[in-house]
Amino acid sequence: MYAVIRTGGKQYRVAPGETVKIEKLAVDGAVEFSDVLAVSPEEGKFEKLDGAKVLAEVVSEGRGDKILVFHYKRKKQYKKLQGHRQSFVEVKINEIQVNGKSFKA
């Protein structure tokens, strides 16, 4: 059993009991994802449902590894180095609710 959710402009495949790193959210404690794109109750079958919800809880917050961005123009003596660390929230998926049914870990 798994679901595909959309948050932060990205899509994530989640299943009950697993932890997922998603884009930074301004939420502490429990999180509810109502933008569920698809649900797969068994292997190889998908269902698109409007009333599905995914319930999760925040485990930790942090920042990812540093990525270096290097701009360079040849023959012009132009070089620019910039670093970036993306913020994330790690959530644990507790439950997927579909049509009155509840799937837990």
WOSUL-V876857 format. One record per residue. N is the residue number from 1. PHI is phi as a letter, one per 30 degrees, with the letter a starting at -180 (NA if undefined). PSI is psi as a letter, one per 20 degrees, with the letter a starting at -180 (999 if undefined). D_LAST is the distance of its C-alpha to the last C-alpha in Angstrom with 2 decimals. Layout:
N|PHI|PSI|D_LAST / N|PHI|PSI|D_LAST
//
This chain:
1|NA|p|9.89 / 2|a|r|10.95 / 3|b|q|13.32 / 4|c|o|16.43 / 5|c|q|17.30 / 6|b|p|20.68 / 7|a|p|21.45 / 8|i|k|24.46 / 9|i|j|26.21 / 10|b|r|23.72 / 11|c|q|20.97 / 12|b|q|17.58 / 13|c|o|15.14 / 14|b|q|11.56 / 15|b|q|8.17 / 16|d|p|4.71 / 17|j|i|4.66 / 18|c|q|8.34 / 19|c|q|11.47 / 20|b|p|14.32 / 21|c|p|17.97 / 22|b|r|19.52 / 23|d|q|22.99 / 24|e|p|24.16 / 25|c|q|23.28 / 26|c|l|25.26 / 27|b|p|22.34 / 28|c|q|21.23 / 29|i|c|18.19 / 30|d|q|16.03 / 31|b|p|16.31 / 32|b|p|16.15 / 33|c|o|16.81 / 34|c|i|18.80 / 35|d|m|20.43 / 36|c|p|18.18 / 37|d|g|20.37 / 38|a|q|18.63 / 39|b|p|15.65 / 40|c|n|15.21 / 41|d|h|13.80 / 42|b|r|15.24 / 43|d|p|16.96 / 44|i|i|20.15 / 45|c|p|19.96 / 46|b|q|19.74 / 47|b|p|20.19 / 48|c|o|21.59 / 49|b|q|20.79 / 50|d|h|22.35 / 51|c|j|20.22 / 52|d|q|16.74 / 53|b|q|14.98 / 54|b|p|12.27 / 55|c|p|11.52 / 56|b|r|11.36 / 57|b|q|13.16 / 58|d|p|15.97 / 59|c|g|15.82 / 60|a|r|19.32 / 61|b|q|22.25 / 62|a|a|24.79 / 63|b|q|27.15 / 64|d|a|27.07 / 65|d|q|29.79 / 66|d|p|33.30 / 67|c|p|34.56 / 68|c|p|38.35 / 69|c|o|40.14 / 70|b|o|43.72 / 71|c|p|46.34 / 72|b|p|49.63 / 73|b|p|52.77 / 74|d|q|55.24 / 75|i|j|58.90 / 76|c|j|58.29 / 77|h|k|57.20 / 78|c|o|53.96 / 79|b|p|50.81 / 80|b|p|47.89 / 81|c|p|44.83 / 82|b|q|41.88 / 83|c|q|38.47 / 84|b|p|35.18 / 85|b|p|31.85 / 86|d|p|29.06 / 87|d|q|26.96 / 88|b|r|23.18 / 89|b|p|20.22 / 90|c|p|17.03 / 91|c|q|13.96 / 92|c|p|10.30 / 93|d|o|8.24 / 94|c|g|6.40 / 95|a|q|6.98 / 96|b|p|9.31 / 97|c|p|12.16 / 98|b|p|14.74 / 99|h|l|17.84 / 100|i|i|16.71 / 101|c|q|13.54 / 102|b|p|10.13 / 103|c|o|6.99 / 104|c|r|3.79 / 105|d|999|0.00
//
